[in-house]
Amino acid sequence: MITRRPRDVRLEGRTQAISMLMIIILVVFLVQLWLITIALEAHLAADRHLAVPTFIASGFCLALNLWLLKYLYDIDRTKE
């Protein structure tokens, strides 16, 4: 039976958590890109009833991504 050191187990779990966080950031970014495209198309078509809510939702995605990136940075900076 191969025993693993506790430090290796922690690093593996941390790597998986960071990878999952990066996937979530990528998905939120793609949703934000999709929303800003819809907002710009609606604005060019003079449809303010669709442009404003999608722009606000895109801004929310931006704020969420910035928060997630700061959280990821803080995780990366912590000592083991």
Residue, then its C-alpha position, 0 to 999 in steps of 0.5 A: m500500500i502506498t501512503r501519501r504524505p498529508r502535504d501532497v494530499r492538501l496540494e492535490g485538493r488545492t490544485q483541484a479547487i483552483s482548477m474548478l474555480m478557473i473553469i467557473i471564471l471562464v464560464v462566467f466570462l463567456v456568459q458576460l461576453w454573450l450578454i454584452t453582445i446582446a446588449l450592443e445589438a439591442h442598442l444598435a436596434a434602438d431597443r432599450h427595453l432589452a439593452v439596459p437589463t442585459f448591460i446590467a447583467s453583464g456588469f454583474c458578471l464583471a463584478l462576479n468575475l473580479w471578485l472570483l479573480k481576487y479570491l483566486y489571487d488570495i488563495d494562491r498567496t496563502k501559505e500552505 
